[in-house]
Amino acid sequence: MISKTFEAVLFDMDGTLVDTEPYWLEAETALMARFGYTWSKDDQRHCLGGPLPRVGDYMHSLVGVNDGTFFMNELIAGVEELFQRGIIFMPGARELLAEIHEAGIPLALVSASPRTLVNATLNSLAGNTFQVSVSSHDVTKSKPDPEPYIKAASMLGVDIANCLVLEDSIVGITSAQASGALTLAIPHIVEVAEHPRTIVLESLSHLDLKTLTHMFYDLLPERMIS
């Protein structure tokens, strides 16, 4: 039995909980191809984690037509269409999520994606797994600003300093670290700098709640609660 654990666990969505990055890449590639531009790995890396207005502005800067809002809206529409194929969870994510939920630890889904895509993910889960969710439409400043994670903790009524955030992108990791939360980074095509409140893993596969808790308890025992 775990005697010390987190007040809440806050999951990023794209690339952490669900494997939507291939959908974003496909939609980005198709959208830019309409304007004669070949979307590259460097472009993908630059845009990983959003926020979407930044991605839209970046696309506009590459081709010089329409504006950032046009590209953002077209990209969202493309990803929504691809979501109809079904949502695939990242390795180990659904199992870990279920264990955290069964342990009675509050959960929040915190994303830089719009509400429509967040709701699509929530609808793919049985029951009320997440007590709260925060989308890009629910904050004044999206990631990398810490507002989304601070807002989620506030909605749950917990101290963000005793929360664990799971993130995969530099944008999201920066948001989580700035919020004051403990951070588990599962980076995708990016490198994460060392940080005293961050642990980096390659995958959530075969990771259980007990192991996860002790990793952070050993790192920062004074921040864990009984």
C-alpha positions as CSV (number, residue, x, y, z in Angstrom):
1,M,0.0,0.0,0.0
2,I,1.3,3.5,-0.9
3,S,1.4,5.7,2.2
4,K,2.7,8.8,0.4
5,T,1.5,10.0,-3.0
6,F,0.5,13.0,-5.0
7,E,-2.4,15.3,-4.3
8,A,-3.4,15.1,-7.9
9,V,-2.0,13.9,-11.3
10,L,-2.3,16.2,-14.3
11,F,-2.0,14.6,-17.7
12,D,-1.1,16.4,-20.9
13,M,-3.1,15.0,-23.8
14,D,-1.3,15.0,-27.2
15,G,1.7,12.8,-27.2
16,T,1.5,11.9,-23.5
17,L,-1.9,10.3,-22.9
18,V,-3.0,9.8,-26.5
19,D,-0.9,9.2,-29.6
20,T,-2.3,12.1,-31.6
21,E,1.1,13.4,-32.9
22,P,0.8,11.3,-36.1
23,Y,-2.6,13.0,-36.7
24,W,-1.1,16.4,-36.1
25,L,1.8,15.6,-38.4
26,E,-0.5,14.3,-41.2
27,A,-2.8,17.3,-40.9
28,E,0.1,19.8,-40.9
29,T,1.7,18.1,-43.9
30,A,-1.5,18.0,-45.9
31,L,-2.4,21.6,-45.1
32,M,1.0,23.0,-46.1
33,A,1.1,20.9,-49.2
34,R,-2.0,22.8,-50.4
35,F,0.4,25.8,-50.5
36,G,3.3,24.0,-52.1
37,Y,5.3,23.7,-49.0
38,T,6.9,20.5,-47.8
39,W,6.5,20.1,-44.0
40,S,9.7,18.8,-42.5
41,K,10.8,17.1,-39.3
42,D,12.3,20.5,-38.2
43,D,8.9,22.1,-38.7
44,Q,7.2,19.4,-36.7
45,R,9.8,19.8,-33.9
46,H,9.4,23.5,-33.9
47,C,5.6,23.3,-33.5
48,L,5.4,20.3,-31.1
49,G,3.2,21.1,-28.1
50,G,1.7,24.2,-29.6
51,P,0.1,26.5,-28.6
52,L,-2.0,26.5,-31.8
53,P,-1.9,30.3,-32.4
54,R,1.9,30.0,-32.5
55,V,1.6,27.1,-35.0
56,G,-0.8,29.0,-37.2
57,D,1.5,32.1,-37.2
58,Y,4.5,29.9,-38.0
59,M,2.7,28.3,-41.0
60,H,1.6,31.7,-42.3
61,S,5.3,32.9,-42.0
62,L,6.4,30.0,-44.3
63,V,4.0,30.7,-47.2
64,G,3.0,34.3,-46.7
65,V,-0.7,34.0,-47.6
66,N,-3.8,34.2,-45.5
67,D,-3.0,34.7,-41.8
68,G,-2.2,32.6,-38.7
69,T,-5.8,32.3,-37.7
70,F,-6.7,30.7,-41.1
71,F,-3.9,28.1,-40.7
72,M,-4.9,27.4,-37.1
73,N,-8.5,26.8,-37.9
74,E,-7.7,24.7,-41.0
75,L,-5.3,22.6,-38.9
76,I,-7.9,22.0,-36.2
77,A,-10.5,20.9,-38.8
78,G,-8.0,18.5,-40.3
79,V,-7.1,16.9,-37.0
80,E,-10.8,16.7,-36.0
81,E,-11.5,14.7,-39.2
82,L,-8.6,12.4,-38.4
83,F,-9.9,11.8,-34.8
84,Q,-12.8,10.0,-36.4
85,R,-10.5,7.1,-37.1
86,G,-10.4,6.6,-33.3
87,I,-7.9,7.6,-30.6
88,I,-4.9,5.5,-29.8
89,F,-3.3,5.7,-26.3
90,M,0.4,6.0,-25.8
91,P,2.1,2.9,-24.5
92,G,1.4,2.3,-20.9
93,A,-0.7,5.5,-20.5
94,R,-4.1,4.0,-20.3
95,E,-3.0,1.4,-17.7
96,L,-1.3,4.0,-15.5
97,L,-4.3,6.3,-15.8
98,A,-6.6,3.5,-14.7
99,E,-4.4,2.6,-11.7
100,I,-4.3,6.3,-10.6
101,H,-8.0,6.6,-11.0
102,E,-8.7,3.4,-9.0
103,A,-6.4,4.7,-6.2
104,G,-8.7,7.6,-5.8
105,I,-6.1,10.3,-6.7
106,P,-7.8,13.3,-8.5
107,L,-7.0,13.6,-12.2
108,A,-7.0,16.4,-14.6
109,L,-6.5,16.5,-18.4
110,V,-4.6,19.6,-19.4
111,S,-4.1,20.4,-23.1
112,A,-3.1,23.2,-25.4
113,S,-5.6,21.7,-27.9
114,P,-9.1,23.2,-28.4
115,R,-12.1,22.0,-26.4
116,T,-13.5,20.0,-29.3
117,L,-10.4,17.7,-29.4
118,V,-10.2,17.5,-25.6
119,N,-13.9,16.4,-25.5
120,A,-13.2,13.8,-28.2
121,T,-10.5,12.3,-26.0
122,L,-12.7,12.4,-22.8
123,N,-15.5,10.7,-24.7
124,S,-13.2,7.8,-25.6
125,L,-12.8,7.0,-21.9
126,A,-15.3,5.0,-19.9
127,G,-16.7,6.7,-16.8
128,N,-15.6,10.0,-15.3
129,T,-11.9,9.3,-15.2
130,F,-10.9,13.0,-15.2
131,Q,-12.5,15.2,-12.6
132,V,-11.6,18.3,-14.6
133,S,-10.2,19.2,-17.9
134,V,-8.5,22.4,-19.2
135,S,-8.3,23.2,-23.0
136,S,-6.8,26.2,-24.8
137,H,-10.2,27.7,-24.8
138,D,-10.3,27.7,-21.0
139,V,-7.3,29.9,-20.3
140,T,-6.0,33.4,-21.0
141,K,-2.5,32.1,-21.7
142,S,-1.9,28.5,-22.9
143,K,1.3,26.5,-22.6
144,P,4.2,27.3,-22.2
145,D,2.6,29.7,-19.7
146,P,1.9,27.9,-16.3
147,E,-1.7,29.0,-16.3
148,P,-3.3,25.8,-17.5
149,Y,-1.7,23.7,-14.8
150,I,-2.3,26.2,-12.1
151,K,-5.9,26.5,-13.2
152,A,-6.4,22.7,-13.1
153,A,-5.0,22.4,-9.6
154,S,-7.2,25.2,-8.5
155,M,-10.3,23.5,-10.0
156,L,-9.4,20.3,-8.1
157,G,-8.7,22.3,-4.9
158,V,-5.1,21.0,-4.4
159,D,-1.7,22.5,-4.1
160,I,0.1,22.5,-7.4
161,A,3.4,22.0,-5.6
162,N,2.2,18.5,-4.5
163,C,0.8,17.6,-8.0
164,L,2.5,15.5,-10.6
165,V,2.3,16.6,-14.3
166,L,3.0,14.2,-17.1
167,E,4.3,15.9,-20.3
168,D,6.1,15.2,-23.6
169,S,6.9,18.5,-25.3
170,I,9.3,21.3,-24.3
171,V,6.3,23.7,-24.4
172,G,4.3,21.5,-22.0
173,I,7.3,20.7,-19.8
174,T,8.1,24.4,-19.5
175,S,4.5,25.1,-18.5
176,A,4.6,22.3,-15.9
177,Q,7.9,23.3,-14.4
178,A,6.9,27.0,-14.2
179,S,3.7,26.0,-12.4
180,G,5.7,24.6,-9.5
181,A,4.5,21.0,-10.0
182,L,6.6,17.9,-10.0
183,T,7.1,16.9,-13.6
184,L,7.5,13.5,-15.3
185,A,8.8,14.2,-18.8
186,I,8.4,11.6,-21.5
187,P,10.0,13.5,-24.4
188,H,9.2,13.0,-28.1
189,I,11.9,14.1,-30.6
190,V,13.2,16.7,-28.1
191,E,15.8,16.8,-25.4
192,V,14.9,17.9,-21.8
193,A,17.3,19.9,-19.7
194,E,18.0,18.8,-16.1
195,H,15.6,20.3,-13.6
196,P,15.4,19.6,-9.8
197,R,11.7,18.8,-9.9
198,T,11.7,16.8,-13.1
199,I,12.3,13.1,-13.9
200,V,12.7,12.0,-17.5
201,L,11.6,8.6,-18.8
202,E,11.5,7.2,-22.3
203,S,8.0,5.7,-22.0
204,L,5.1,5.0,-19.6
205,S,5.3,1.3,-20.5
206,H,5.4,-1.0,-17.5
207,L,5.3,2.0,-15.1
208,D,3.0,1.5,-12.1
209,L,1.8,4.0,-9.5
210,K,4.0,2.5,-6.7
211,T,7.1,2.9,-8.8
212,L,6.2,6.3,-10.0
213,T,5.5,7.5,-6.5
214,H,8.7,6.2,-5.1
215,M,10.7,7.8,-7.9
216,F,9.5,11.2,-6.7
217,Y,9.5,10.4,-3.0
218,D,13.2,9.5,-3.3
219,L,13.9,12.7,-5.3
220,L,11.9,15.1,-3.1
221,P,10.6,13.4,0.0
222,E,9.8,16.7,1.7
223,R,7.2,17.5,-1.1
224,M,5.2,14.3,-0.7
225,I,2.2,14.0,1.5
226,S,1.0,11.3,3.8
